[in-house]
Amino acid sequence: RSLKSFGSSGSRHRAVQLSVAIMAERYLITQDTTAAGAAVPELVKLKLERNTKLAEEKKQAAAAKSEERAKQRAALKDRTVQYEKEYASTEKELVTLRREAKVNGNFFVEPEAKLLFVV
């Protein structure tokens, strides 16, 4: 089926999944096995060796990618925690300044974004 034949967004999602599955099958490394003691042609032996080598490389690449993604997620989590602490401390400081201004009978002017016009 073509991707245009799907109408709604849910069916488009299924279409994308279908196309991914088709591409995955196209590049699939086959696991051919031979019977024990059977005569195997030289080209089949070469194909089996190549496929086992490719499967091992694919496995190593997937493990490396998984490890890299885990490092990225950990770094993202650390940055998120750092930003949350920074935002909380800024908010706490603003509350303290508002309270001090109220106690002293002054007005507290909220900080605004800095805007610069360059001509």
N, C-alpha and C positions, 0 to 999 in steps of 0.2 A: 504494500500500500504506500502511496505517496504521502508526504507530510501535509499536502494541501487538502487531502480528503478528510482531515480531522477538523471539526468545527469549534467546539468550546475549548476553554483554556485547560480543562481537565483532560480532554482527549488530546490536546496538543502536548501535554506532559507525557501522556502514554506514547505519542508518536516519537517524541525525543528519546524516550526510553527504548523504544523499538529500534530506532536508528543506531543508538549506542550499542544495543545488543548485536545488531548486524555487523557493526564495525568490530566489535569484540570477537565475533566468530571469525571474521576475516583474518584477524591477526592471532588467532588462537594457536598455541603450540600443541600439536597433537601428541598423544601418548600411545604410539604404536608399540605393540608387543609382538614378539615372535614365539612360536612354540619351541620348547626345549628340544635340541637335537635336530631341528629342521634346517635345511640348507637355506641360507639367507643370501640374496644377491648383494654384491658390493655396494651398489647405490643405496639399497635399503639400509645397510650398515652405516653408511655415511650419513644418511638422513636421521637415523636414530641417534647417532653421536651428536649431530648438529642440534637436534631437538632437545637432548638432555642438557647440552651446553647452554642453549638459549633459555631453557626453563630455569636453570640455576642462576643465570644472569638476571632474569626477570625477578626471581625470588629475592636476590640480593638488592636489586634496585628498589623493589617494593619495601623491603626492610629499611633501607636507607631513607626512603621518602617518608615512611612512617615515623622514624626517629626524628627526622628534621621537622615534621609537622608537630610532633610532641614538644620539641624545643620551642617552636614558634608559639604554640598555645601557652606554654609556661611563661614565656616572655610577655605575651599579651596579658596574661593574668596578673603578672607582677606590675606591669605598667598601669593596669586598671586599678589595682589596689593603691598604688602610689597616687594616682589622680584623685581617687575618692578621698584619701587622707588630706590631700592638698585642698580640695573643695570644702571638706568639712572644717578644716582649720580656718579657711577664709571666711566661711559662714559664721563660725564661732567668734572670730575677731570682729566681724560686722555687728553681731549681736552685742558684744561687749562695748563697742564704741557707741551704739545706740543707747545702751543703758547709762553709760557715763554721761552722755549728752543730756539725757533726761534728768539724771540726778543733779547735774550742775546747772540745769535750767537753760541749756543751749539747744540749738537745732543741729541735727545731724543730716548732712547732705549725702545722699547715696552716691557711691562712685558710679561714674558713667564710662562708657566706652570712649577711648581716645579717638578723635576724628581730626584729620589733618587735611587742609586744602592747600595744595601746592599750585602756584600759578607760574 
